[in-house]
């Protein structure tokens, strides 16, 4: 984890993201920062993480998201071997938010 925090440019980006206060601000920033295909790819990876946590199989995830099984495998490794990692944190918070609605 220390290596991930060593890059000052990444730290600047992370701090900038944390300053965004609304979904619209975040969406605007992401559209400025990333290409449409990059945003779609990141969105599909998060969807794959959700589907994996719900017990879906690689073939179904690949068909539904258009991701390669190699990418799905990478997402799965993050879920399995990084407990409390980024995907899990985001998915748990999204689930909690959905239950409140």
C-alpha positions as CSV (number, residue, x, y, z in Angstrom):
1,X,0.0,0.0,0.0
2,X,2.9,2.4,0.7
3,X,3.9,2.3,-3.0
4,X,0.4,3.4,-4.0
5,X,0.7,6.6,-1.8
6,X,4.2,7.5,-3.0
7,X,3.2,9.2,-6.3
8,X,2.6,13.0,-5.6
9,X,0.6,13.4,-8.8
10,X,-1.8,10.6,-7.8
11,X,-2.1,12.1,-4.3
12,X,-3.0,15.4,-5.9
13,X,-5.7,13.7,-8.0
14,X,-7.1,11.8,-4.9
15,X,-7.2,15.0,-2.9
16,X,-9.0,16.7,-5.7
17,X,-11.6,14.0,-6.0
18,X,-12.2,14.1,-2.2
19,X,-13.1,17.8,-2.6
20,X,-16.0,17.1,-4.9
21,X,-19.3,17.6,-3.1
22,X,-22.1,16.4,-5.3
23,X,-22.7,13.7,-7.9
24,X,-22.9,16.4,-10.6
25,X,-19.5,17.8,-9.6
26,X,-18.0,14.3,-9.7
27,X,-19.6,13.5,-13.0
28,X,-18.3,16.8,-14.6
29,X,-14.8,16.2,-13.3
30,X,-14.8,12.6,-14.5
31,X,-16.0,13.6,-18.0
32,X,-13.2,16.3,-18.1
33,X,-10.6,13.9,-16.9
34,X,-11.4,10.7,-18.8
35,X,-12.5,9.7,-22.2
36,X,-15.9,8.2,-22.7
37,X,-14.4,4.7,-23.2
38,X,-12.3,5.0,-20.0
39,X,-15.5,5.9,-18.1
40,X,-17.4,3.0,-19.6
41,X,-14.5,0.6,-18.8
42,X,-14.4,1.7,-15.2
43,X,-18.2,1.5,-14.9
44,X,-18.1,-2.0,-16.3
45,X,-15.4,-3.1,-13.8
46,X,-17.4,-1.8,-10.9
47,X,-20.5,-3.6,-12.2
48,X,-18.4,-6.8,-12.5
49,X,-17.3,-6.4,-8.9
50,X,-20.9,-6.1,-7.8
51,X,-21.9,-9.2,-9.9
52,X,-19.0,-11.2,-8.5
53,X,-20.1,-10.4,-5.0
54,X,-23.6,-11.5,-5.9
55,X,-22.2,-14.9,-7.0
56,X,-22.5,-14.5,-10.7
57,X,-20.2,-16.5,-13.0
58,X,-17.5,-15.1,-15.3
59,X,-19.4,-16.1,-18.5
60,X,-22.5,-14.2,-17.4
61,X,-20.5,-11.2,-16.4
62,X,-18.6,-11.2,-19.6
63,X,-21.8,-11.4,-21.7
64,X,-23.6,-8.7,-19.7
65,X,-20.7,-6.2,-19.4
66,X,-18.6,-6.9,-22.4
67,X,-15.5,-7.3,-20.3
68,X,-12.9,-10.0,-21.0
69,X,-12.6,-12.8,-18.6
70,X,-9.0,-11.7,-17.9
71,X,-10.4,-8.3,-16.7
72,X,-13.1,-10.0,-14.6
73,X,-10.4,-12.2,-13.1
74,X,-8.4,-9.2,-12.1
75,X,-11.5,-7.6,-10.5
76,X,-12.1,-10.9,-8.7
77,X,-8.5,-11.0,-7.4
78,X,-9.0,-7.5,-6.0
79,X,-12.2,-8.6,-4.2
80,X,-10.6,-11.8,-2.8
81,X,-7.2,-10.6,-1.9
82,X,-7.7,-7.0,-0.9
83,X,-10.3,-7.2,1.9
84,X,-11.4,-3.8,2.8
85,X,-10.0,-2.6,-0.6
86,X,-11.5,-0.1,-2.9
87,X,-14.1,-2.2,-4.6
88,X,-15.4,-3.6,-1.4
89,X,-15.5,-0.2,0.3
90,X,-17.4,1.4,-2.6
91,X,-19.8,-1.5,-3.0
92,X,-20.7,-1.7,0.7
93,X,-21.3,2.0,0.8
94,X,-23.5,1.9,-2.3
95,X,-25.5,-1.0,-0.9
96,X,-25.9,0.9,2.4
97,X,-27.1,4.0,0.5
98,X,-29.6,1.9,-1.5
99,X,-31.0,0.4,1.6
100,X,-31.6,3.9,3.0
101,X,-33.7,4.9,0.0
